Amino acid sequence: PFAKHRLAPPPAHPGAPGGDGGKGAGGGRKLPTCAEHDLENYSMYCVSCRSPVCYQCLEEGKHSKHEVKALGAMWKQHKAQLSQALNGVSDKAKEAKEFLVQLKNLLQQIQENGLDYEACLVAQCDALVDALTRQKAKLLTKVTKEREHKLKVVWDQINHCTLKLRQSTGLMEYCLEVIKENDPSGFLQISDALIKRVQVSQEQWVKGALEPKVCAEFDLTLDSEPLLQSIHQLDFIQMKFPVTVPPVPLLQLEKCCTRNNSVTLAWRMPPLSHNPVEGYILELDDGDGGQFREVYVGKETLCTIDGLHFNSTYNARVKAFNSSGVGPYSKTVILQTSDVAWFTFDPSSAHRDIVLSNDNQTATCNSYDDRVVLGTAAFSKGVHYWELHVDRYDNHPDPAFGIARINVVKDMMLGKDDKAWAMYVDNNRSWFMHCNSHTNRTEGGVSKGATVGVLLDLNKHNLTFYINGQQQGPPAFENIEGVFMPALSLNRNVQVSLLQFS
């Protein structure tokens, strides 16, 4: 309503810093004025140009037909976006610090292992270098003799050619003086003899006389190929030990940890292990003392396994393999998952329009379209219940609450694909939805302040929903199995916060 009004800064409060009750021209902070209209303050935000504008810009300037929004609302929105981006940067900075600690530990290990390898390598290579040095001296003697021979031949040619050149130059100078003689009779008396001498001098420069008798290249070829091949084949494994199965990996207990219902394990090969490693096999039991099963096969030495059972004790072990076979198991490490599930909304897997705050426990959206955000925990066993509080609810939107696979589609309502099971609800009633199929419409909707509960019972393989403590129909879905994550879809008219979980 004030888009075309002329706005002025309010007078400063007398008790505010710098305030004078509006009596002084300098009281309070001066608001920035429009770059095109010096007397006008910014009052709106042009979405098309991404810049603040004043009312004159909207009335008569280039922004008159552009989409505009309230300056304060866009200010809060951009601050929220910047805050979310900073949270991401903060997480990466934390990861970077942990990574730097890991790298510093790696530096120490590399330093220790390197010294051992260097001592062994230097001793072996010194023996090779000594033998090569002796042979080099013999070869250099041959090269010296060849060089001295070539130099002698070239110096002989230089001396011979210099003598002939001196004789020819003297004859040329004498003949030039004779040609200057103006007495025909005197010239003719000696011209025949001079002509013969010049002809004889020219004949002395026979073909090949002005070509070097030796070339600059040496007529020696060092047959180093067999030795080079042997050097290239030098290898710690081939030179010292036959290829056998790898030794026992060493679990790095200081890096093994649990978080919620996921475990992280790290290991390394012992120092001075000479057999090659092509990969590792990590095994985990079922958390209940059952048989081990393979959970990872690859070349990495750090692995995180998600979706385990809560309040369970897992045994883990690892072994290495190469072309010769599989090595022995490492010692077994025991890891205890959390007693009770706890999670927040996951910014890394959320749609880019999702805005998280309150330590990732509150979610809203920048878009009018439905967008999906997942929780940071994954469930595969047991009974789990969590509640969400509806902080804001405007214009009768349809938020959806439920569970999903990690690869659920993020840019449409939860439950429209086959990766999610959800209840979506308006202000009057609710529906269950999976694979875009709507079932079990139930009276009872949500409003601001409502509480939505989700009960995932993986022992009975069903999913039940509650609104303000009231169960919404029978169990929504049955016969569900696998690994699931808490999920939510909403648009900009809804704000939801995690309330409790167990």
Summary of the structure (lengths in Angstrom):
residues: 502
radius of gyration: 44.6
end to end distance: 48.2
largest distance: 146.2
contacts: 1415
relative contact order: 0.07
helix: 30%
strand: 27%
